[in-house]
Amino acid sequence: MAPLYRAARQISRINVGARRFSLQARPGIFTIGTALACFTPARMLLAMRKEVVIPRLGSSDESDLVKVLRWIKQPGERVREGEPLLEVETDKVNVEIEAPAAGRLVEIRAQAGSEARFNAVVGIIESED
């Protein structure tokens, strides 16, 4: 019990994305079972999130940057897989980027008017399962 208690004192906070989980360590209360219960929400939270990525839009693109023109969906709104999320502009065309999964748009990392690289994460969708 003592080594587990010492380890718990060293790791008092766990950061997962934008959420913070705290562990309370007291002798005789912190056990293996409560440790697993504390870490389970963090694992589940990571599994529930899907990144919105700017795909490479063609092999002939001269630049690695795209400009985010507008977000069709706003944070907090529900989205379906394949539904348009945002519109981007390349050197040659304007393209709508589709949602990679169903859920709720929880974070926008590239605002309208900003530039992003191909394969950059521009948003996060959290599944509602």
C-alpha positions as CSV (number, residue, x, y, z in Angstrom):
1,M,0.0,0.0,0.0
2,A,2.8,2.4,0.8
3,P,4.5,2.4,-2.7
4,L,1.1,3.1,-4.3
5,Y,0.5,5.9,-1.9
6,R,3.9,7.5,-2.7
7,A,3.3,7.2,-6.4
8,A,-0.1,8.8,-6.0
9,R,1.4,11.7,-4.1
10,Q,3.8,12.3,-7.0
11,I,1.1,12.3,-9.6
12,S,-1.6,14.5,-8.2
13,R,-3.1,16.0,-11.4
14,I,-3.6,14.4,-14.8
15,N,-4.3,16.7,-17.8
16,V,-6.2,15.2,-20.7
17,G,-6.9,17.7,-23.4
18,A,-8.7,20.7,-21.9
19,R,-9.9,18.7,-18.9
20,R,-8.1,18.1,-15.6
21,F,-8.6,15.2,-13.2
22,S,-7.3,15.3,-9.7
23,L,-6.4,12.3,-7.5
24,Q,-6.9,12.5,-3.8
25,A,-4.3,10.3,-2.0
26,R,-4.7,9.5,1.7
27,P,-3.3,6.5,3.6
28,G,-5.7,3.6,3.7
29,I,-8.2,5.1,1.2
30,F,-6.3,5.1,-2.1
31,T,-6.3,1.5,-3.4
32,I,-5.7,-0.2,-6.7
33,G,-9.5,-0.2,-7.3
34,T,-9.8,3.6,-6.8
35,A,-6.7,4.2,-8.9
36,L,-8.3,2.3,-11.9
37,A,-11.6,4.2,-11.3
38,C,-9.7,7.5,-11.5
39,F,-7.9,6.7,-14.7
40,T,-10.9,5.1,-16.6
41,P,-12.5,8.5,-17.4
42,A,-9.3,9.8,-18.9
43,R,-9.0,6.7,-21.2
44,M,-12.6,7.0,-22.2
45,L,-12.3,10.7,-22.9
46,L,-9.4,10.1,-25.3
47,A,-11.3,7.4,-27.1
48,M,-14.4,9.7,-27.6
49,R,-12.5,12.5,-29.4
50,K,-11.9,12.7,-33.1
51,E,-9.6,15.3,-34.7
52,V,-10.7,17.3,-37.7
53,V,-7.8,17.4,-40.1
54,I,-7.2,19.4,-43.3
55,P,-6.6,16.6,-45.9
56,R,-4.1,17.0,-48.8
57,L,-6.4,18.3,-51.5
58,G,-4.4,17.3,-54.6
59,S,-0.9,16.5,-55.7
60,S,-0.5,19.6,-57.7
61,D,-0.9,22.1,-54.9
62,E,2.0,24.6,-54.9
63,S,1.6,25.7,-51.3
64,D,1.3,23.7,-48.1
65,L,-1.1,26.2,-46.7
66,V,-4.8,26.7,-46.9
67,K,-6.9,29.6,-45.7
68,V,-9.9,28.9,-43.5
69,L,-12.7,30.9,-45.0
70,R,-15.6,30.0,-42.6
71,W,-16.9,27.5,-40.2
72,I,-20.2,26.1,-41.2
73,K,-20.7,24.5,-37.7
74,Q,-20.0,26.3,-34.4
75,P,-18.7,24.8,-31.2
76,G,-21.4,23.0,-29.3
77,E,-23.4,22.1,-32.4
78,R,-24.1,18.5,-33.4
79,V,-22.6,17.1,-36.6
80,R,-23.1,14.0,-38.6
81,E,-20.3,12.0,-40.3
82,G,-19.8,13.4,-43.8
83,E,-21.6,16.7,-43.1
84,P,-19.7,19.9,-44.1
85,L,-17.9,21.5,-41.2
86,L,-15.8,24.3,-42.7
87,E,-14.8,25.8,-46.0
88,V,-11.1,26.3,-46.9
89,E,-9.4,28.0,-49.9
90,T,-6.3,26.7,-51.7
91,D,-4.4,28.3,-54.5
92,K,-6.9,27.0,-57.0
93,V,-10.3,26.1,-55.4
94,N,-12.5,26.5,-52.4
95,V,-13.4,23.2,-50.7
96,E,-15.7,22.1,-47.9
97,I,-14.1,19.8,-45.3
98,E,-16.5,17.1,-44.0
99,A,-16.8,15.8,-40.5
100,P,-14.8,12.6,-39.9
101,A,-17.2,11.4,-37.3
102,A,-20.6,12.0,-35.8
103,G,-20.9,13.9,-32.5
104,R,-20.5,17.5,-31.2
105,L,-18.0,20.0,-32.3
106,V,-16.2,21.0,-29.1
107,E,-13.2,22.9,-30.2
108,I,-12.0,25.1,-33.1
109,R,-8.3,25.5,-33.3
110,A,-8.1,27.5,-36.6
111,Q,-10.4,30.5,-36.7
112,A,-11.9,31.9,-39.9
113,G,-9.3,34.0,-41.8
114,S,-6.3,32.1,-40.4
115,E,-4.0,29.8,-42.4
116,A,-3.4,26.1,-41.7
117,R,-1.1,23.5,-43.1
118,F,-2.3,20.3,-44.7
119,N,-2.7,17.5,-42.1
120,A,-3.1,20.1,-39.4
121,V,-5.7,19.6,-36.7
122,V,-8.2,22.4,-37.0
123,G,-11.0,21.1,-34.7
124,I,-12.1,18.4,-32.3
125,I,-15.4,16.4,-32.4
126,E,-16.5,14.6,-29.3
127,S,-18.7,11.6,-29.8
128,E,-21.9,11.4,-27.8
129,D,-21.8,7.6,-27.2
